[in-house]
Amino acid sequence: MDTAPRTPAPAPATRFLPRPEGRIAWTSEGPEAAPTVVLVPGMGDLRGTWRDLVAPLQAAGHRVVRTDLRGHGESDTTFHTHGDLATGSDLVALVESVGGPVVLLGSSMGAAAACWVAAERPDLVAGLVLVGPVLRDRPMPRPAVAAMRAAYRALFARPWGGRAWTAYYGGPLTRGTRGPWLDDHLAALRASLREPGRLRSFRDLAVQLTHAPVTARLSDVHAPTLAFVGDLDPDFPDVAAERTWIEQTLGADVVAVADAAHYPHHQRPDVVVPRTLRFLAGLPRTAAGAFAAATPVDSGHAARDEAAGA
């Protein structure tokens, strides 16, 4: 299978989803009647992060929908509420707009938001693909959390905030294999964060973000789940333990990605693309070929819940 880096096709037209505090930017590629995959970036990222997956997904017969987070990319900067649940509510509205059930592919906090949707609206979700999924907060005393949020306010301020984030993105978060277009992506991130309101929106998200509401709902997720966790991911103090926790908590098929950190989808597309396509091919379909909504018997949750006496 050809997973070599591809020259991106002309950008599709940006569409906008109205929400109470502003508009969410999204794009669609492929036939609208095709089984739909919705790609969700993580904090401080752009929908272009999924560049390496778009062509293979389309070639496999899928409609590919990509979205920007609130205040990110081309989404409005008028939002005051950010985080997993806010993103999850935007995804619910987006999937209702494009038509579900869909498969949600989420990176980092986008993976957490996708899990929340699967718990809250299982009728909309046929499966989950989670990349570098951050699904729980690190245990910290309250003073440490307050100090961390104060540090975010200072670190992600003008004039250095954009440079600070892209240095971290292009450093520890992409340790190991670097995608051939990473420098272009970092330049796009820096340019985006220079736009009015973008850095403030990113800072507000960093300060408001907690995964606790998602962690509390993971037992309600019954969608088949595939997860990719890089061996070098700095978000996890113990990467092996995090993989085991994700596997046991979600009944997920967890793939260890060598020589990758937080973004295996663009660090190691040679691993992520074929495994994702195989996962999608195995999901239940309707008679018309669309994805079918997941039930507990479709996933590893049935065995998990039985073992737990649920």
C-alpha positions as CSV (number, residue, x, y, z in Angstrom):
1,M,0.0,0.0,0.0
2,D,1.3,3.4,-0.9
3,T,1.7,5.6,2.2
4,A,4.4,7.9,0.8
5,P,3.9,11.6,1.6
6,R,1.7,13.2,-1.0
7,T,1.5,16.6,-2.5
8,P,-1.7,18.1,-1.1
9,A,-4.6,18.5,-3.5
10,P,-6.2,22.0,-4.0
11,A,-7.8,23.0,-0.7
12,P,-11.6,22.3,-0.6
13,A,-13.9,25.2,0.0
14,T,-14.3,26.1,3.7
15,R,-17.7,25.7,5.2
16,F,-19.0,27.2,8.5
17,L,-21.1,25.6,11.1
18,P,-23.1,28.2,13.2
19,R,-22.8,27.7,16.9
20,P,-24.1,29.8,19.8
21,E,-20.8,31.7,20.3
22,G,-19.5,31.7,16.7
23,R,-18.8,29.5,13.7
24,I,-16.8,26.3,13.3
25,A,-14.8,25.9,10.1
26,W,-14.9,22.6,8.3
27,T,-14.3,21.0,4.9
28,S,-15.7,18.0,3.0
29,E,-13.9,15.9,0.4
30,G,-15.4,12.9,-1.4
31,P,-19.0,11.9,-2.3
32,E,-21.5,13.0,0.3
33,A,-23.2,9.6,0.1
34,A,-20.0,7.8,1.0
35,P,-19.3,6.5,4.6
36,T,-18.0,9.5,6.4
37,V,-15.0,10.0,8.6
38,V,-14.7,13.2,10.6
39,L,-11.1,14.3,11.5
40,V,-10.6,16.4,14.6
41,P,-7.2,18.1,15.5
42,G,-5.9,18.6,19.0
43,M,-5.2,21.8,21.0
44,G,-3.1,24.3,19.1
45,D,-3.3,22.4,15.8
46,L,-4.9,22.9,12.5
47,R,-7.1,20.6,10.4
48,G,-4.1,20.4,8.0
49,T,-2.5,18.0,10.5
50,W,-4.4,15.2,8.8
51,R,-2.9,15.8,5.4
52,D,-1.5,12.3,5.0
53,L,-4.8,10.6,5.6
54,V,-7.1,12.5,3.3
55,A,-6.1,10.9,-0.1
56,P,-5.9,7.3,1.3
57,L,-9.3,7.6,3.0
58,Q,-10.9,9.0,-0.2
59,A,-9.3,6.3,-2.3
60,A,-10.9,3.7,0.0
61,G,-14.3,5.2,-0.7
62,H,-14.8,7.5,2.3
63,R,-16.1,11.0,2.6
64,V,-13.5,13.0,4.6
65,V,-14.7,15.8,6.8
66,R,-12.1,17.9,8.6
67,T,-12.8,20.6,11.2
68,D,-10.9,23.3,13.1
69,L,-11.3,23.7,16.9
70,R,-13.0,26.8,18.3
71,G,-10.7,29.8,17.8
72,H,-8.3,27.7,15.7
73,G,-7.6,27.7,11.9
74,E,-10.5,29.4,10.2
75,S,-13.0,29.0,13.0
76,D,-14.2,32.2,14.7
77,T,-12.3,33.7,17.6
78,T,-15.5,34.8,19.3
79,F,-15.8,31.7,21.5
80,H,-15.5,32.1,25.3
81,T,-16.0,28.4,26.2
82,H,-13.4,25.9,25.2
83,G,-12.4,22.3,26.0
84,D,-13.4,18.7,25.5
85,L,-17.2,19.2,26.1
86,A,-17.4,22.3,24.0
87,T,-15.6,20.6,21.2
88,G,-17.8,17.5,21.7
89,S,-20.9,19.6,21.4
90,D,-19.5,21.1,18.1
91,L,-18.9,17.6,16.8
92,V,-22.4,16.5,17.6
93,A,-23.8,19.5,15.7
94,L,-21.4,18.8,12.8
95,V,-22.3,15.1,12.5
96,E,-26.0,16.0,12.7
97,S,-25.3,18.4,9.8
98,V,-23.4,16.0,7.5
99,G,-25.3,12.9,8.5
100,G,-24.3,10.1,10.8
101,P,-23.3,7.7,12.0
102,V,-19.7,8.5,11.2
103,V,-16.3,7.4,12.4
104,L,-14.5,10.1,14.5
105,L,-10.7,10.4,14.2
106,G,-9.3,12.5,17.0
107,S,-5.9,13.7,17.9
108,S,-4.9,14.5,21.5
109,M,-7.8,16.4,23.1
110,G,-9.7,15.9,19.9
111,A,-9.7,12.2,20.8
112,A,-11.2,13.1,24.2
113,A,-13.9,15.1,22.6
114,A,-14.6,12.2,20.2
115,C,-15.0,9.8,23.1
116,W,-17.4,12.1,24.8
117,V,-19.6,12.2,21.6
118,A,-19.5,8.4,21.5
119,A,-20.8,8.3,25.1
120,E,-23.3,11.1,24.8
121,R,-24.7,10.3,21.3
122,P,-23.9,6.7,20.4
123,D,-26.4,6.9,17.6
124,L,-23.9,9.2,15.8
125,V,-20.8,7.2,16.1
126,A,-19.8,4.0,14.3
127,G,-16.2,3.9,15.5
128,L,-13.4,5.8,17.0
129,V,-9.8,6.2,15.9
130,L,-7.7,7.9,18.6
131,V,-4.2,9.3,17.9
132,G,-2.1,10.4,20.9
133,P,-5.3,10.4,23.0
134,V,-5.2,12.4,26.1
135,L,-8.3,11.1,28.0
136,R,-7.4,11.9,31.6
137,D,-5.7,14.6,33.6
138,R,-2.4,14.0,35.3
139,P,-2.9,13.8,39.1
140,M,-1.9,17.1,40.6
141,P,-2.7,19.0,43.8
142,R,-4.9,22.0,43.3
143,P,-2.0,24.5,43.9
144,A,0.0,22.8,41.1
145,V,-3.0,23.0,38.7
146,A,-3.4,26.7,39.5
147,A,0.3,27.3,39.0
148,M,0.2,25.5,35.7
149,R,-2.6,27.6,34.4
150,A,-0.9,30.8,35.5
151,A,2.2,29.6,33.6
152,Y,0.0,29.0,30.4
153,R,-1.3,32.6,30.7
154,A,2.3,33.9,30.7
155,L,3.8,31.5,28.2
156,F,1.1,31.9,25.6
157,A,1.0,35.7,25.6
158,R,2.2,38.1,23.0
159,P,4.8,38.5,21.5
160,W,6.4,35.1,22.3
161,G,3.4,32.8,22.7
162,G,3.2,31.6,19.1
163,R,6.9,30.9,19.0
164,A,6.8,29.1,22.3
165,W,4.0,26.8,21.2
166,T,5.5,25.9,17.8
167,A,8.9,25.3,19.4
168,Y,7.3,22.7,21.7
169,Y,5.2,21.3,18.8
170,G,8.3,21.0,16.6
171,G,10.4,19.7,19.5
172,P,9.2,17.2,22.2
173,L,5.8,16.6,20.6
174,T,7.3,15.5,17.3
175,R,10.4,13.7,18.7
176,G,11.5,10.8,16.5
177,T,10.4,10.7,12.9
178,R,9.6,14.1,11.4
179,G,7.1,14.3,8.6
180,P,8.6,15.9,5.4
181,W,6.1,18.7,5.6
182,L,6.4,19.5,9.3
183,D,8.3,22.7,8.7
184,D,5.5,23.9,6.5
185,H,3.0,23.0,9.1
186,L,4.9,24.8,11.8
187,A,5.0,27.9,9.6
188,A,1.2,27.7,9.1
189,L,0.7,27.4,12.9
190,R,2.9,30.5,13.5
191,A,1.0,32.4,10.8
192,S,-2.3,31.4,12.3
193,L,-1.4,32.4,15.8
194,R,-0.4,35.8,14.5
195,E,-4.0,36.5,13.4
196,P,-6.1,38.6,15.7
197,G,-7.7,36.6,18.5
198,R,-6.0,33.3,17.7
199,L,-3.4,33.3,20.4
200,R,-5.9,34.4,23.0
201,S,-8.3,31.6,21.9
202,F,-5.5,29.1,22.2
203,R,-4.5,30.4,25.6
204,D,-8.1,30.3,26.8
205,L,-8.3,26.7,25.8
206,A,-5.1,25.8,27.5
207,V,-6.3,27.4,30.7
208,Q,-9.8,25.9,30.7
209,L,-8.9,22.4,29.5
210,T,-9.6,19.5,31.8
211,H,-10.3,15.9,30.7
212,A,-12.1,14.9,33.9
213,P,-15.6,15.1,32.4
214,V,-14.5,12.8,29.6
215,T,-12.8,10.4,31.9
216,A,-16.0,10.0,33.9
217,R,-17.9,9.0,30.7
218,L,-15.5,6.5,29.2
219,S,-17.4,3.5,30.6
220,D,-20.3,4.7,28.4
221,V,-18.3,4.4,25.2
222,H,-19.3,1.3,23.3
223,A,-18.0,2.1,19.8
224,P,-15.2,0.0,18.3
225,T,-12.0,1.8,19.0
226,L,-8.5,1.9,17.5
227,A,-5.8,3.9,19.2
228,F,-2.3,4.9,18.3
229,V,0.2,5.9,21.0
230,G,3.8,6.9,20.2
231,D,6.6,5.4,22.1
232,L,8.1,8.9,22.7
233,D,4.9,10.8,23.6
234,P,5.8,13.3,26.3
235,D,2.2,13.7,27.4
236,F,2.3,10.4,29.2
237,P,4.7,9.8,32.2
238,D,4.6,6.1,31.5
239,V,3.7,5.4,27.9
240,A,3.3,1.6,28.3
241,A,1.0,2.1,31.3
242,E,-1.1,4.6,29.4
243,R,-1.5,2.1,26.5
244,T,-2.7,-0.6,28.9
245,W,-5.1,1.8,30.6
246,I,-6.6,2.8,27.2
247,E,-6.9,-0.8,26.2
248,Q,-8.6,-1.8,29.4
249,T,-10.8,1.2,29.8
250,L,-12.1,1.4,26.2
251,G,-11.7,-2.2,25.1
252,A,-9.5,-0.6,22.3
253,D,-7.0,-2.1,19.9
254,V,-4.0,0.0,20.9
255,V,-1.1,0.3,18.5
256,A,2.4,1.1,19.8
257,V,4.0,3.4,17.3
258,A,7.8,3.3,17.3
259,D,9.9,6.5,16.7
260,A,6.9,8.7,17.1
261,A,5.7,11.1,19.9
262,H,2.4,12.9,20.1
263,Y,1.4,13.0,16.4
264,P,1.8,9.5,14.9
265,H,-0.6,10.4,12.1
266,H,2.0,12.7,10.5
267,Q,5.1,11.2,12.0
268,R,4.4,7.6,11.0
269,P,1.6,7.5,8.4
270,D,3.1,4.3,7.2
271,V,1.8,2.8,10.4
272,V,-1.4,4.8,11.0
273,V,-2.8,4.8,7.5
274,P,-3.0,1.0,6.7
275,R,-4.2,0.2,10.3
276,T,-6.9,2.8,10.1
277,L,-8.1,1.6,6.7
278,R,-8.2,-2.0,7.9
279,F,-10.2,-0.9,11.0
280,L,-12.7,1.1,8.9
281,A,-13.1,-1.8,6.4
282,G,-14.1,-4.1,9.3
283,L,-16.8,-1.9,10.8
284,P,-20.5,-2.8,10.4
285,R,-22.3,-1.2,7.4
286,T,-25.9,-0.7,6.5
287,A,-27.4,-2.3,3.3
288,A,-26.6,1.0,1.5
289,G,-23.0,0.8,2.5
290,A,-23.0,3.6,5.1
291,F,-21.5,3.1,8.6
292,A,-23.9,1.6,11.1
293,A,-24.2,2.9,14.7
294,A,-22.1,0.9,17.2
295,T,-23.7,-1.3,19.8
296,P,-21.9,-2.9,22.8
297,V,-21.5,-6.2,21.0
298,D,-19.6,-4.5,18.2
299,S,-16.7,-3.6,20.5
300,G,-14.4,-4.8,23.2
301,H,-16.7,-3.2,25.7
302,A,-19.0,-6.2,25.8
303,A,-16.2,-8.4,27.3
304,R,-15.0,-5.5,29.5
305,D,-18.5,-4.9,30.9
306,E,-19.1,-8.6,31.5
307,A,-15.8,-8.9,33.3
308,A,-16.7,-5.9,35.5
309,G,-20.2,-7.3,36.2
310,A,-21.9,-4.4,34.4
